[in-house]
């Protein structure tokens, strides 16, 4: 299958490209400047990219945690998701490829310490939840045109060379790691290999449609997360980072780290998808052990 992919150079996109190619698919990236075998974001090039390929995977979007959430940055986050998804959905609706897959996030569900969320759960409250709702709604043109559309609500992605671990490893290796805030908040995580396998599985499954949670079957608390990482590194993980310190350093972004949601991939499991790394301990041992 020929796959047009945005965000192909990012942490998830690069891993997914390799996984798709290993499965026999061809990936054609969309970038700011079209390289050999790729396309750019101009209307003509993007249209041709959709016309030339069999499926579209849309991963592009401004890094949610790259900067403080000022009013200006929130507008950038919003437009980088809403505008690009709307443009692609319109082209997909006209061309009608076999599948249109878009990323979203488990922030869709809002925060809770005691609720278990699945794909049928309602959206939560707050900026991130509202952003995810609008992000997903931007696929409407493709959905209304009858194109098989899939949304992957991704949790904390764990893997070598990027993702959530990129900034966490140094303090943990020095024995200075520990849980953030109270440590009681839930972390819904997934190994990068499972996430890329899930995307491939859903791309190839003709009846897969709608939202799927891109999370491992066993979410953990922040304390369990930090403890498992410390054990994999053979380092202590007992120094908590106070919530007030995070808020001073990061602003509103810190609230995402200090709260969480317990999310389960019910639809992926019901569809027969098998996770290689269902437990946080074995995931960390594979990545850093």
C-alpha positions in Angstrom: 0.0 0.0 0.0 1.2 3.5 -0.8 0.9 5.7 2.3 1.1 9.5 2.5 2.3 10.5 5.9 2.6 13.8 7.6 4.9 14.1 10.6 7.1 11.3 9.2 10.3 12.8 10.6 9.1 13.0 14.2 9.7 10.4 16.9 6.5 8.4 16.2 6.6 9.0 12.4 10.1 7.8 12.0 9.4 4.6 13.9 6.1 4.1 12.0 7.8 4.6 8.7 10.3 1.8 9.4 7.5 -0.5 10.6 5.3 0.1 7.6 8.2 -0.4 5.2 9.1 -3.6 7.0 5.5 -4.8 6.5 5.8 -4.1 2.7 4.2 -0.7 2.4 5.6 2.4 0.8 5.7 5.7 2.7 5.7 9.1 1.1 6.4 11.9 3.6 4.9 15.4 3.6 7.4 18.0 4.7 8.0 21.7 4.5 10.2 21.1 1.4 9.4 18.2 -0.8 12.3 15.8 -1.1 12.8 12.9 -3.4 9.7 10.8 -3.4 7.9 13.2 -1.0 5.5 16.1 -1.0 5.2 19.5 0.6 2.3 21.4 2.3 1.4 23.5 -0.8 -2.1 23.0 -2.0 -1.0 21.5 -5.3 1.6 19.1 -3.8 -0.7 18.0 -1.0 -3.5 17.3 -3.5 -1.1 15.3 -5.7 0.1 13.4 -2.7 -3.4 12.3 -1.8 -4.1 11.4 -5.4 -1.0 9.3 -5.8 -1.4 7.2 -2.6 -3.8 4.6 -1.2 -4.0 5.8 2.4 -3.2 8.9 4.5 -1.7 9.0 8.0 -1.7 12.4 9.6 0.7 12.8 12.6 1.9 16.4 12.2 1.2 18.9 14.9 3.1 21.4 17.1 4.7 19.8 20.2 2.2 20.0 23.0 4.9 20.3 25.7 7.5 22.3 23.8 6.7 25.7 25.3 4.5 27.4 27.9 0.9 27.5 27.1 0.6 31.3 26.5 -2.4 32.5 24.6 -0.2 32.7 21.5 1.1 29.2 21.9 -2.4 27.8 22.4 -3.4 29.4 19.1 -0.4 27.7 17.4 -1.3 24.3 19.0 -4.9 24.7 17.8 -4.1 25.8 14.2 -1.4 23.2 13.8 -4.0 20.5 14.4 -7.3 21.9 13.2 -6.1 23.6 10.1 -4.0 20.8 8.7 -6.5 18.1 9.5 -9.3 20.1 7.9 -7.2 20.6 4.7 -6.3 16.9 4.5 -9.9 15.8 5.2 -11.2 17.9 2.4 -8.7 16.4 -0.1 -9.4 12.9 1.2 -13.1 13.4 0.8 -12.5 14.3 -2.9 -10.0 11.5 -3.6 -11.5 8.8 -1.4 -8.4 6.7 -0.5 -8.9 3.5 1.3 -8.1 4.9 4.8 -7.6 8.2 6.6 -5.8 7.8 9.9 -5.2 10.7 12.3 -3.5 11.1 15.6 -5.2 12.4 18.8 -4.4 12.1 22.5 -5.8 10.6 25.6 -6.1 14.2 26.9 -9.4 14.0 25.1 -10.9 12.4 28.3 -9.8 15.0 30.8 -8.3 14.1 34.2 -9.6 11.8 36.8 -8.1 9.7 39.6 -10.9 7.1 39.8 -12.5 6.8 36.4 -11.4 4.2 33.8 -11.8 5.6 30.3 -12.4 3.7 27.1 -13.2 4.8 23.6 -16.9 5.3 24.4 -16.2 7.7 27.3 -17.3 11.3 26.9 -14.7 14.1 26.5 -13.4 15.9 29.5 -13.0 19.6 30.3 -10.1 22.0 29.8 -7.8 23.2 27.1 -6.3 19.9 26.1 -9.6 18.1 26.1 -11.2 20.8 24.0 -8.2 20.8 21.6 -8.6 17.0 21.1 -12.3 17.3 20.5 -11.8 19.9 17.8 -8.8 18.0 16.4 -11.0 14.9 15.9 -14.0 16.9 14.6 -11.7 18.3 11.9 -11.9 14.9 10.1 -15.6 15.5 9.4 -15.3 16.0 5.6 -13.6 12.6 5.2 -16.0 10.8 7.5 -19.1 12.3 5.8 -17.7 11.3 2.4 -17.6 7.7 3.6 -13.9 7.3 3.8 -12.8 4.8 6.4 -11.4 7.1 9.1 -9.5 6.0 12.2 -8.4 8.1 15.1 -5.6 6.9 17.5 -5.8 8.6 20.9 -2.2 8.2 22.0 -0.9 8.1 25.6 2.7 8.6 26.9 4.9 7.0 24.2 8.0 5.2 25.5 11.0 4.4 23.3 14.7 5.0 22.6 15.9 8.3 21.3 12.9 10.5 21.9 9.3 10.7 23.3 8.6 11.1 27.0 11.9 9.5 28.1 14.2 11.9 26.3 14.3 14.4 29.2 13.7 11.9 32.0 16.6 9.6 31.6 19.4 11.9 32.8 18.1 12.6 36.3 17.1 9.0 36.8 20.5 7.7 35.7 22.1 10.1 38.2 19.8 8.6 40.9 17.8 11.9 41.1 14.6 10.6 39.6 11.3 10.2 41.2 7.5 10.7 40.8 6.1 14.0 39.7 3.7 15.7 42.2 1.7 13.4 44.5 2.6 10.3 42.4 -1.0 9.1 42.6 -2.0 10.4 39.1 -2.5 7.8 36.4 -0.1 7.4 33.5 -1.5 5.8 30.4 1.6 4.8 28.4 2.6 2.7 25.4 5.8 1.3 24.0 6.7 2.8 20.6 6.8 -0.7 19.0 3.3 -1.4 20.1 2.1 2.0 18.9 3.6 1.5 15.4 2.2 -2.0 15.3 -1.2 -0.8 16.2 -1.2 1.9 13.5 -0.2 -0.8 11.0 -2.8 -3.2 12.3 -5.6 -0.6 12.0 -4.4 0.5 8.5 -4.6 -3.1 7.3 -7.9 -3.9 9.1 -10.7 -3.1 6.6 -13.4 -2.9 9.3 -11.4 -0.6 11.7 -13.1 2.8 12.0 -13.4 5.5 14.6 -11.4 6.1 17.7 -8.9 3.6 19.2 -6.9 4.2 22.3 -3.1 4.0 21.7 -2.2 2.9 25.2 -1.0 -0.3 26.8 -3.6 -2.5 28.6 -2.1 -1.7 32.1 -1.9 2.0 33.0 0.1 2.7 36.2 0.3 5.5 38.7 3.2 8.0 38.5 4.9 6.4 41.5 4.7 3.0 39.8 6.0 4.5 36.6 9.0 6.1 38.3 9.7 3.0 40.4 9.7 0.8 37.2 12.1 3.1 35.4 14.4 3.2 38.4 14.5 -0.6 38.6 15.2 -0.9 34.9 18.2 1.5 35.3 19.2 0.0 38.7 18.9 3.4 40.3 16.8 4.8 43.2 13.7 6.7 42.2 12.5 8.2 45.4 13.0 11.9 45.0 9.6 13.4 44.2 9.4 16.6 42.1 7.0 19.0 44.0 4.0 20.1 42.0 4.6 23.8 42.8 8.1 23.5 41.3 6.7 22.1 38.1 4.1 24.9 37.8 6.7 27.5 38.4 8.9 26.0 35.6 6.2 25.0 33.1 3.1 27.0 33.8 -0.2 25.5 32.8 1.5 22.6 31.0 2.5 21.2 34.4 -1.2 20.4 35.1 -1.1 17.8 32.4 1.9 16.1 34.2 0.4 16.4 37.6 -3.0 15.0 36.7 -3.8 12.0 34.5 -6.3 9.5 33.3 -6.6 5.7 33.4 -7.2 4.7 29.8 -7.6 1.2 28.5 -7.4 0.1 24.8 -10.7 -1.7 24.8 -11.3 -1.6 21.1 -7.8 -2.7 20.1 -8.1 -5.7 22.4 -11.5 -6.6 21.1 -10.2 -6.4 17.6 -7.6 -9.0 18.3 -4.5 -6.8 18.6 -1.7 -8.3 20.7 0.6 -6.0 22.8 4.2 -7.1 23.0 4.7 -4.9 26.1 1.6 -4.9 28.2 3.5 -4.2 31.5 5.5 -1.1 32.3 8.4 -3.1 33.8 9.1 -5.2 30.7 8.7 -2.1 28.5 11.4 -0.2 30.4 13.7 -3.2 30.5 13.5 -3.4 26.7 14.2 0.3 26.3 16.8 1.1 28.9 17.7 -2.2 30.5 
